[in-house]
């Protein structure tokens, strides 16, 4: 089983690829206004309860999974980023798999 650190490194790498390819939308307003297909939404654990509910509502409306991660700004290497969406299908699949494994690792700790 992969460690938490290895999974965070993978998520960081995949989101970096998505950013470089223009496949990321930053911020809640950007996600709300987005017309393109969203594959996965990632939020920061430090978000307020109201923002979390809004993100979950948007995710349900767009029928996409949502994961909340600690230190999303560090993962995407941008200050004060609290929510992003991934548009690239292949990268989203890899990010989803890593997030699911990460949640399993957290349950075993």
RACOR-V709063 format. One record per run of one state. SS is the DSSP state (~ for helix, > for strand, _ for the rest). FROM is the first residue (numbers start at 1). LEN is the number of residues. Records with the same first field share a line. If there is no record, write none. Layout:
# RACOR-V709063
SS = FROM-LEN + FROM-LEN
This chain:
# RACOR-V709063
_ = 1-3 + 21-3 + 27-1 + 34-6 + 45-4 + 63-2 + 70-2 + 76-7 + 87-2 + 109-1
~ = 4-17 + 28-6 + 49-14 + 72-4 + 89-20
> = 24-3 + 40-5 + 65-5 + 83-4
